[in-house]
Amino acid sequence: MAVGDAIERRRLASGLRLVTERMPEARSLSLGVWAGVGARDEPDELAGVSHFLEHLLFKGTPTRSARQIAEAVDAVGGEMNAYTAKEYTAYYLRLPAEELGSGLALLADVVSAPALRTHEVEAERQVILEELLMDEDSPEDRVHALVLEGLFPGHPLGRETAGTADTVQAVTRDDIAGFFSRHYGQGSLVVAAAGRLDHEEVASRVGDLLPGPDAGQVPARAAPARAPAPLLVLRRPTEQAHLALGFRGVARHDPDRYALDVANHVLGGGMSSRLFQEVREERGLAYSVYSSASAYTDTGALVVYAGTAPGRFAQVAGLIAGEIERLAATGVTPAERDVAVGFLTGSMVLGLEDSGSRMASLATSETTRGRVVTVDERLAGYRAVTVDDVHRVLGRVLGGPRTVAVVGPFEADAVVAALA
């Protein structure tokens, strides 16, 4: 089915979904397989198994070793990588357009027949434990993990994507293989491709490489039920105090999702934002200060972050709190709305200039929404946002409970006093 002039999608007999975008001017090709299962879909005892599996899929198949996979990619100047998100796991490959056949064969082999050899599981276990230790040494990473834990207490969305040292140590090879067999069936996978390609050729090759009906288990998801925790403090002897304020945002399908992106940009999403101008440019109180919005199936998050010297923590926290209060009370100006919409639409267009970004956009849209949200549709969504829309969503989000997370050389009572 054609979605636009260059985008086509179809569901194969096996249940596999295929989305392609033809870019005749390109000399490259990007291929991806998105599995519709992520960190929020794991039982507590297997926290981090999606991320563990993502690592292992590049360790080899019954017919290819990890070295052979790497050499096949290097031999054509390609790039291969993967990442785990809260609601999906992505595997992708970029290579010259004439390597379509070999690229699809390699990617299909990796995602459909991982060897999961015991010695490779153990080797990768140590790599992931080192990754967790690396994150522990980054206070900015820790405060972001802490604020999500507070926003979604007792819920998988509040857990670290990579799991914990305890769960990574405990998971077995059979646990990982069982998770793969349950969730990586053809019906739960999306294949996306963008570049110089022919949709029919891609469909034919994918059908041959990934045959057979296998629905895969659709994750059962439940929205967070518990209220956010108001304050979480992790005492660390850091040179900076790291502050994150979190609010529950809007879900991926919410009509206000575009308006929240506009609000986020005005608050702290760019160099012209209120927080960047006030905290960094005018007062020089922080090198890094920003906000970000994320959306999931049934909820979302708006998070503000700043890192500053411990002696300036109370001042920075007060400035951020005051800016949030003013934004909630009065909304944004027409000029701020125009700058934000211009940034969001312009950066989207610039970010979709290469085959890799186009492929990822197609795959993510099809996996999370069950359809392709075109660039034109997204641009229209941002351009339709009014200042009243922004004020409304700010009331919804900033009017709800918040979580304050702090990593730094403070006890909890000192943080409470600084925030008073």
Kinemage of the C-alpha trace (Angstrom):
@kinemage 1
@onewidth
@group {chain A} dominant
@subgroup {mainchain}
@vectorlist {calphas} color= white
{ca met a 1} P 0.000 0.000 0.000
{ca ala a 2} L 1.422 3.375 -0.988
{ca val a 3} L 1.550 5.898 1.867
{ca gly a 4} L 3.003 8.722 -0.199
{ca asp a 5} L 4.940 9.312 -3.373
{ca ala a 6} L 7.902 7.258 -2.150
{ca ile a 7} L 6.675 5.292 0.911
{ca glu a 8} L 5.071 1.863 0.661
{ca arg a 9} L 4.009 -0.588 3.347
{ca arg a 10} L 2.551 -4.081 3.443
{ca arg a 11} L 2.023 -7.036 5.726
{ca leu a 12} L 3.503 -10.249 4.385
{ca ala a 13} L 1.790 -13.631 4.671
{ca ser a 14} L 4.016 -14.452 7.656
{ca gly a 15} L 2.646 -11.458 9.578
{ca leu a 16} L 5.846 -9.463 9.128
{ca arg a 17} L 5.294 -5.761 8.433
{ca leu a 18} L 7.443 -4.081 5.788
{ca val a 19} L 7.834 -0.336 5.214
{ca thr a 20} L 10.127 1.218 2.612
{ca glu a 21} L 10.944 4.678 1.335
{ca arg a 22} L 12.504 5.142 -2.077
{ca met a 23} L 15.264 7.773 -2.249
{ca pro a 24} L 16.487 7.599 -5.849
{ca glu a 25} L 19.078 10.316 -5.291
{ca ala a 26} L 20.843 8.267 -2.606
{ca arg a 27} L 23.705 5.876 -3.210
{ca ser a 28} L 23.268 4.238 0.175
{ca leu a 29} L 20.671 2.040 1.796
{ca ser a 30} L 19.574 1.675 5.410
{ca leu a 31} L 17.863 -1.461 6.677
{ca gly a 32} L 16.324 -2.064 10.085
{ca val a 33} L 14.393 -4.618 12.057
{ca trp a 34} L 12.355 -3.286 14.974
{ca ala a 35} L 11.005 -5.762 17.541
{ca gly a 36} L 7.895 -4.491 19.332
{ca val a 37} L 9.182 -5.384 22.779
{ca gly a 38} L 11.345 -3.298 25.093
{ca ala a 39} L 12.439 -2.679 28.639
{ca arg a 40} L 8.926 -2.042 29.981
{ca asp a 41} L 7.770 -5.472 28.776
{ca glu a 42} L 10.030 -7.526 31.034
{ca pro a 43} L 9.040 -9.194 34.307
{ca asp a 44} L 10.858 -7.771 37.312
{ca glu a 45} L 13.136 -10.779 37.651
{ca leu a 46} L 14.257 -10.425 34.027
{ca ala a 47} L 14.812 -6.659 34.058
{ca gly a 48} L 17.378 -5.872 31.385
{ca val a 49} L 16.803 -9.022 29.303
{ca ser a 50} L 15.847 -7.035 26.154
{ca his a 51} L 19.105 -5.118 26.368
{ca phe a 52} L 21.049 -8.335 27.076
{ca leu a 53} L 19.471 -9.955 24.021
{ca glu a 54} L 20.276 -6.919 21.894
{ca his a 55} L 23.956 -7.385 22.748
{ca leu a 56} L 23.863 -11.102 22.032
{ca leu a 57} L 22.313 -10.884 18.574
{ca phe a 58} L 25.600 -9.513 17.264
{ca lys a 59} L 27.605 -12.315 18.885
{ca gly a 60} L 26.784 -14.795 16.136
{ca thr a 61} L 24.379 -17.245 14.548
{ca pro a 62} L 24.754 -20.972 13.834
{ca thr a 63} L 26.443 -20.079 10.532
{ca arg a 64} L 28.253 -16.822 11.393
{ca ser a 65} L 30.633 -15.896 14.171
{ca ala a 66} L 30.764 -12.410 15.683
{ca arg a 67} L 33.962 -11.781 13.716
{ca gln a 68} L 32.338 -12.895 10.450
{ca ile a 69} L 29.405 -10.544 11.065
{ca ala a 70} L 31.787 -7.650 11.723
{ca glu a 71} L 33.913 -8.476 8.685
{ca ala a 72} L 30.855 -8.688 6.407
{ca val a 73} L 29.866 -5.163 7.445
{ca asp a 74} L 33.389 -3.729 7.272
{ca ala a 75} L 34.013 -5.291 3.859
{ca val a 76} L 31.453 -2.971 2.257
{ca gly a 77} L 32.158 0.092 4.431
{ca gly a 78} L 28.899 -0.357 6.270
{ca glu a 79} L 27.661 0.410 9.773
{ca met a 80} L 25.705 -1.933 12.027
{ca asn a 81} L 24.275 -1.173 15.437
{ca ala a 82} L 21.322 -1.655 17.784
{ca tyr a 83} L 19.654 -0.101 20.807
{ca thr a 84} L 16.980 -0.926 23.356
{ca ala a 85} L 14.149 1.493 24.137
{ca lys a 86} L 11.303 1.274 26.621
{ca glu a 87} L 8.806 -0.123 24.080
{ca tyr a 88} L 10.883 -1.594 21.259
{ca thr a 89} L 14.334 -2.890 20.337
{ca ala a 90} L 16.036 -1.783 17.122
{ca tyr a 91} L 18.655 -3.444 14.905
{ca tyr a 92} L 19.908 -1.589 11.840
{ca leu a 93} L 22.466 -1.587 9.059
{ca arg a 94} L 23.658 1.083 6.611
{ca leu a 95} L 25.561 0.088 3.476
{ca pro a 96} L 25.963 0.868 -0.247
{ca ala a 97} L 22.718 0.452 -2.190
{ca glu a 98} L 24.053 -2.383 -4.332
{ca glu a 99} L 24.560 -4.501 -1.202
{ca leu a 100} L 20.809 -4.889 -0.558
{ca gly a 101} L 20.837 -8.676 -0.882
{ca ser a 102} L 23.798 -9.319 1.383
{ca gly a 103} L 22.621 -6.744 3.897
{ca leu a 104} L 19.140 -8.226 4.203
{ca ala a 105} L 20.562 -11.727 4.495
{ca leu a 106} L 22.898 -10.651 7.290
{ca leu a 107} L 20.250 -8.712 9.213
{ca ala a 108} L 17.675 -11.506 8.826
{ca asp a 109} L 20.178 -14.079 10.061
{ca val a 110} L 21.084 -11.985 13.097
{ca val a 111} L 17.509 -11.294 14.246
{ca ser a 112} L 15.998 -14.697 13.455
{ca ala a 113} L 18.674 -17.205 14.456
{ca pro a 114} L 20.959 -16.011 17.245
{ca ala a 115} L 23.254 -18.764 18.484
{ca leu a 116} L 23.131 -17.628 22.141
{ca arg a 117} L 26.221 -19.727 22.898
{ca thr a 118} L 26.815 -20.151 26.620
{ca his a 119} L 30.368 -18.771 26.597
{ca glu a 120} L 29.198 -15.722 24.622
{ca val a 121} L 26.380 -15.125 27.102
{ca glu a 122} L 28.909 -15.104 29.911
{ca ala a 123} L 31.290 -12.808 28.064
{ca glu a 124} L 28.529 -10.340 27.264
{ca arg a 125} L 27.259 -10.485 30.833
{ca gln a 126} L 30.561 -8.968 31.924
{ca val a 127} L 30.349 -6.287 29.220
{ca ile a 128} L 26.883 -5.238 30.430
{ca leu a 129} L 28.009 -5.174 34.055
{ca glu a 130} L 30.812 -2.828 32.992
{ca glu a 131} L 28.238 -0.706 31.170
{ca leu a 132} L 26.183 -0.454 34.360
{ca leu a 133} L 29.283 0.579 36.319
{ca met a 134} L 30.035 3.238 33.707
{ca asp a 135} L 26.514 4.652 34.124
{ca glu a 136} L 26.935 4.636 37.892
{ca asp a 137} L 29.985 6.867 37.450
{ca ser a 138} L 27.948 9.460 35.541
{ca pro a 139} L 25.910 11.563 37.998
{ca glu a 140} L 23.934 13.125 35.148
{ca asp a 141} L 22.853 9.653 34.012
{ca arg a 142} L 22.070 8.669 37.592
{ca val a 143} L 19.807 11.646 38.244
{ca his a 144} L 17.848 10.954 35.048
{ca ala a 145} L 17.398 7.339 36.105
{ca leu a 146} L 16.384 8.500 39.575
{ca val a 147} L 13.732 10.939 38.348
{ca leu a 148} L 12.095 8.249 36.199
{ca glu a 149} L 12.134 5.889 39.154
{ca gly a 150} L 10.274 8.537 41.132
{ca leu a 151} L 7.848 9.408 38.342
{ca phe a 152} L 6.881 5.766 37.768
{ca pro a 153} L 7.433 4.017 41.120
{ca gly a 154} L 7.095 0.250 41.022
{ca his a 155} L 6.500 0.335 37.258
{ca pro a 156} L 8.757 -0.939 34.448
{ca leu a 157} L 8.941 2.547 32.917
{ca gly a 158} L 10.791 3.627 36.044
{ca arg a 159} L 13.474 0.947 35.729
{ca glu a 160} L 16.866 1.200 34.074
{ca thr a 161} L 16.734 -0.136 30.516
{ca ala a 162} L 19.842 -2.255 31.111
{ca gly a 163} L 18.468 -3.724 34.345
{ca thr a 164} L 20.454 -3.959 37.566
{ca ala a 165} L 23.645 -5.761 38.474
{ca asp a 166} L 21.548 -8.332 40.354
{ca thr a 167} L 19.193 -9.103 37.457
{ca val a 168} L 22.009 -9.170 34.904
{ca gln a 169} L 23.953 -11.568 37.121
{ca ala a 170} L 20.940 -13.815 37.643
{ca val a 171} L 19.522 -14.113 34.108
{ca thr a 172} L 20.325 -17.425 32.426
{ca arg a 173} L 20.917 -18.426 28.846
{ca asp a 174} L 17.551 -20.236 28.883
{ca asp a 175} L 15.793 -17.112 30.215
{ca ile a 176} L 17.157 -15.108 27.287
{ca ala a 177} L 16.306 -17.805 24.730
{ca gly a 178} L 12.769 -18.066 26.101
{ca phe a 179} L 12.261 -14.304 25.901
{ca phe a 180} L 13.494 -14.346 22.309
{ca ser a 181} L 11.191 -17.181 21.261
{ca arg a 182} L 8.149 -15.504 22.852
{ca his a 183} L 8.616 -12.011 21.464
{ca tyr a 184} L 10.640 -12.179 18.249
{ca gly a 185} L 8.070 -13.901 16.023
{ca gln a 186} L 7.364 -12.533 12.567
{ca gly a 187} L 4.123 -10.886 13.645
{ca ser a 188} L 5.918 -8.709 16.175
{ca leu a 189} L 8.677 -7.535 13.819
{ca val a 190} L 8.831 -4.547 11.487
{ca val a 191} L 11.343 -4.412 8.639
{ca ala a 192} L 12.081 -0.922 7.341
{ca ala a 193} L 14.323 0.250 4.532
{ca ala a 194} L 15.141 3.596 2.984
{ca gly a 195} L 17.465 4.586 0.161
{ca arg a 196} L 17.918 3.597 -3.447
{ca leu a 197} L 15.654 0.555 -3.523
{ca asp a 198} L 12.648 -1.108 -5.081
{ca his a 199} L 9.846 -2.046 -2.706
{ca glu a 200} L 8.917 -5.228 -4.568
{ca glu a 201} L 12.497 -6.456 -4.540
{ca val a 202} L 12.807 -5.846 -0.803
{ca ala a 203} L 9.492 -7.629 -0.163
{ca ser a 204} L 10.543 -10.620 -2.244
{ca arg a 205} L 13.911 -10.961 -0.534
{ca val a 206} L 12.501 -10.510 2.964
{ca gly a 207} L 9.813 -13.113 2.314
{ca asp a 208} L 12.476 -15.628 1.310
{ca leu a 209} L 14.773 -14.822 4.224
{ca leu a 210} L 12.157 -14.676 6.973
{ca pro a 211} L 9.509 -17.218 5.943
{ca gly a 212} L 6.752 -18.853 7.939
{ca pro a 213} L 3.883 -17.559 10.084
{ca asp a 214} L 4.906 -16.925 13.670
{ca ala a 215} L 2.805 -14.343 15.443
{ca gly a 216} L 5.019 -13.723 18.442
{ca gln a 217} L 3.622 -12.754 21.822
{ca val a 218} L 2.207 -9.229 22.039
{ca pro a 219} L 3.325 -7.570 25.293
{ca ala a 220} L 0.557 -6.823 27.782
{ca arg a 221} L 1.088 -3.296 29.089
{ca ala a 222} L -0.489 -1.567 32.067
{ca ala a 223} L -0.341 2.136 32.788
{ca pro a 224} L 1.403 3.344 35.962
{ca ala a 225} L -0.970 3.148 38.906
{ca arg a 226} L 1.010 4.658 41.787
{ca ala a 227} L 1.437 8.393 42.322
{ca pro a 228} L 4.910 9.858 41.694
{ca ala a 229} L 7.334 10.024 44.607
{ca pro a 230} L 7.942 13.673 45.572
{ca leu a 231} L 11.684 13.518 46.364
{ca leu a 232} L 14.599 11.144 45.810
{ca val a 233} L 18.131 12.086 46.871
{ca leu a 234} L 21.307 10.142 46.181
{ca arg a 235} L 24.211 11.466 48.229
{ca arg a 236} L 27.445 11.439 46.242
{ca pro a 237} L 30.700 13.386 46.757
{ca thr a 238} L 30.367 15.055 43.351
{ca glu a 239} L 31.823 18.368 42.224
{ca gln a 240} L 28.402 19.401 40.927
{ca ala a 241} L 24.895 18.995 42.253
{ca his a 242} L 22.621 17.403 39.666
{ca leu a 243} L 18.927 18.281 39.745
{ca ala a 244} L 16.062 16.755 37.750
{ca leu a 245} L 12.408 17.769 38.061
{ca gly a 246} L 9.948 15.387 36.457
{ca phe a 247} L 6.258 15.594 35.575
{ca arg a 248} L 4.074 12.981 33.944
{ca gly a 249} L 3.518 13.960 30.341
{ca val a 250} L 1.133 12.832 27.626
{ca ala a 251} L 0.904 9.527 25.800
{ca arg a 252} L 2.099 8.942 22.254
{ca his a 253} L -1.404 9.140 20.742
{ca asp a 254} L -2.584 12.106 22.824
{ca pro a 255} L -3.884 15.054 20.750
{ca asp a 256} L -1.766 17.384 22.918
{ca arg a 257} L 1.541 15.690 22.084
{ca tyr a 258} L 2.538 18.383 19.567
{ca ala a 259} L 1.616 21.165 21.971
{ca leu a 260} L 3.771 19.625 24.707
{ca asp a 261} L 6.764 19.534 22.364
{ca val a 262} L 6.245 23.252 21.729
{ca ala a 263} L 5.988 23.924 25.464
{ca asn a 264} L 9.120 21.885 26.109
{ca his a 265} L 11.129 23.877 23.590
{ca val a 266} L 10.059 27.163 25.161
{ca leu a 267} L 10.933 25.899 28.631
{ca gly a 268} L 14.323 24.288 28.027
{ca gly a 269} L 14.483 22.598 24.656
{ca gly a 270} L 16.906 24.907 22.867
{ca met a 271} L 19.367 27.768 23.121
{ca ser a 272} L 16.562 30.344 22.960
{ca ser a 273} L 14.593 28.627 25.739
{ca arg a 274} L 13.724 30.405 28.955
{ca leu a 275} L 15.881 28.180 31.154
{ca phe a 276} L 18.956 28.321 28.919
{ca gln a 277} L 18.752 32.082 28.623
{ca glu a 278} L 18.014 32.744 32.304
{ca val a 279} L 20.200 30.163 34.046
{ca arg a 280} L 23.172 29.974 31.677
{ca glu a 281} L 23.312 33.030 29.448
{ca glu a 282} L 22.131 35.728 31.886
{ca arg a 283} L 23.465 34.379 35.176
{ca gly a 284} L 26.171 31.859 34.270
{ca leu a 285} L 24.965 29.419 36.921
{ca ala a 286} L 25.171 26.204 34.890
{ca tyr a 287} L 26.885 24.808 31.837
{ca ser a 288} L 24.111 22.287 31.188
{ca val a 289} L 20.441 23.119 31.691
{ca tyr a 290} L 17.634 21.757 29.545
{ca ser a 291} L 14.268 20.011 29.402
{ca ser a 292} L 13.028 17.038 27.396
{ca ala a 293} L 9.703 15.348 26.698
{ca ser a 294} L 9.093 11.656 26.037
{ca ala a 295} L 5.933 9.729 25.197
{ca tyr a 296} L 4.901 6.090 25.596
{ca thr a 297} L 1.798 4.015 24.878
{ca asp a 298} L -0.150 5.172 27.921
{ca thr a 299} L 1.799 7.989 29.572
{ca gly a 300} L 4.787 10.260 29.130
{ca ala a 301} L 7.335 12.410 30.945
{ca leu a 302} L 8.573 15.983 30.976
{ca val a 303} L 11.953 16.335 32.696
{ca val a 304} L 14.018 19.437 33.501
{ca tyr a 305} L 17.721 19.013 34.292
{ca ala a 306} L 20.502 21.263 35.567
{ca gly a 307} L 23.995 20.657 36.917
{ca thr a 308} L 25.576 23.344 39.078
{ca ala a 309} L 28.028 23.939 41.898
{ca pro a 310} L 26.626 22.755 45.248
{ca gly a 311} L 26.762 26.285 46.622
{ca arg a 312} L 24.511 27.488 43.817
{ca phe a 313} L 22.056 24.624 43.987
{ca ala a 314} L 19.344 26.500 45.909
{ca gln a 315} L 19.540 29.484 43.559
{ca val a 316} L 19.313 27.329 40.423
{ca ala a 317} L 16.497 25.229 41.858
{ca gly a 318} L 14.586 28.408 42.727
{ca leu a 319} L 15.036 29.855 39.246
{ca ile a 320} L 13.812 26.661 37.608
{ca ala a 321} L 10.829 26.376 39.941
{ca gly a 322} L 9.926 30.000 39.324
{ca glu a 323} L 10.125 29.636 35.541
{ca ile a 324} L 7.915 26.545 35.674
{ca glu a 325} L 5.351 28.399 37.789
{ca arg a 326} L 5.276 31.368 35.398
{ca leu a 327} L 4.946 29.109 32.379
{ca ala a 328} L 2.067 27.204 33.987
{ca ala a 329} L 0.319 30.425 34.969
{ca thr a 330} L 0.648 32.473 31.782
{ca gly a 331} L 1.634 30.041 29.027
{ca val a 332} L 3.822 31.107 26.104
{ca thr a 333} L 3.822 34.203 23.965
{ca pro a 334} L 2.957 34.124 20.249
{ca ala a 335} L 6.599 34.902 19.466
{ca glu a 336} L 7.810 32.002 21.603
{ca arg a 337} L 5.297 29.714 19.937
{ca asp a 338} L 6.561 30.760 16.501
{ca val a 339} L 10.213 30.165 17.382
{ca ala a 340} L 9.421 26.761 18.890
{ca val a 341} L 7.353 25.620 15.912
{ca gly a 342} L 10.063 26.847 13.555
{ca phe a 343} L 12.696 24.908 15.470
{ca leu a 344} L 10.675 21.701 15.653
{ca thr a 345} L 9.684 21.688 12.001
{ca gly a 346} L 13.065 22.819 10.707
{ca ser a 347} L 15.095 20.379 12.787
{ca met a 348} L 12.801 17.541 11.746
{ca val a 349} L 13.347 18.255 8.067
{ca leu a 350} L 17.111 18.614 8.517
{ca gly a 351} L 17.233 15.427 10.577
{ca leu a 352} L 15.597 13.367 7.844
{ca glu a 353} L 18.091 14.109 5.093
{ca asp a 354} L 19.824 10.697 5.139
{ca ser a 355} L 18.594 7.155 4.611
{ca gly a 356} L 19.312 6.087 8.192
{ca ser a 357} L 17.064 8.707 9.767
{ca arg a 358} L 14.301 8.013 7.243
{ca met a 359} L 14.465 4.286 7.922
{ca ala a 360} L 14.401 4.784 11.699
{ca ser a 361} L 11.435 7.156 11.446
{ca leu a 362} L 9.451 4.625 9.386
{ca ala a 363} L 10.299 1.715 11.675
{ca thr a 364} L 9.543 3.537 14.908
{ca ser a 365} L 6.253 4.894 13.596
{ca glu a 366} L 5.046 1.521 12.317
{ca thr a 367} L 6.135 -0.282 15.503
{ca thr a 368} L 4.677 2.134 18.035
{ca arg a 369} L 1.619 3.425 16.155
{ca gly a 370} L 0.772 0.637 13.743
{ca arg a 371} L 0.964 3.024 10.799
{ca val a 372} L 3.341 5.422 9.103
{ca val a 373} L 3.078 8.993 10.352
{ca thr a 374} L 4.404 10.975 7.407
{ca val a 375} L 6.675 13.991 7.674
{ca asp a 376} L 3.931 16.189 6.236
{ca glu a 377} L 1.507 14.984 8.903
{ca arg a 378} L 3.964 15.762 11.666
{ca leu a 379} L 4.801 19.168 10.224
{ca ala a 380} L 1.091 19.977 10.022
{ca gly a 381} L 0.645 18.849 13.625
{ca tyr a 382} L 3.260 21.317 14.888
{ca arg a 383} L 2.075 24.175 12.684
{ca ala a 384} L -1.476 23.780 13.969
{ca val a 385} L -0.459 24.319 17.618
{ca thr a 386} L -1.790 27.539 19.137
{ca val a 387} L -0.779 29.377 22.282
{ca asp a 388} L -4.053 28.195 23.826
{ca asp a 389} L -3.119 24.575 23.043
{ca val a 390} L 0.201 25.080 24.802
{ca his a 391} L -1.444 26.660 27.845
{ca arg a 392} L -3.894 23.762 28.057
{ca val a 393} L -1.255 21.054 28.003
{ca leu a 394} L 0.905 22.968 30.465
{ca gly a 395} L -2.040 22.951 32.856
{ca arg a 396} L -2.428 19.210 32.414
{ca val a 397} L 1.258 18.419 32.915
{ca leu a 398} L 2.629 21.056 35.280
{ca gly a 399} L -0.566 20.997 37.317
{ca gly a 400} L 0.063 17.405 38.319
{ca pro a 401} L 2.423 16.019 40.956
{ca arg a 402} L 6.154 16.323 40.380
{ca thr a 403} L 9.236 14.328 41.300
{ca val a 404} L 12.436 16.062 42.379
{ca ala a 405} L 15.597 13.964 42.035
{ca val a 406} L 19.022 15.090 43.230
{ca val a 407} L 22.479 13.546 43.008
{ca gly a 408} L 25.159 15.408 44.899
{ca pro a 409} L 26.845 16.121 48.233
{ca phe a 410} L 23.591 16.683 50.145
{ca glu a 411} L 21.424 14.936 52.662
{ca ala a 412} L 17.688 14.843 51.940
{ca asp a 413} L 16.863 17.467 54.588
{ca ala a 414} L 19.323 19.925 53.015
{ca val a 415} L 17.618 19.460 49.656
{ca val a 416} L 14.199 20.042 51.229
{ca ala a 417} L 15.482 23.252 52.801
{ca ala a 418} L 16.996 24.440 49.511
{ca leu a 419} L 13.737 23.800 47.680
{ca ala a 420} L 11.572 25.511 50.291
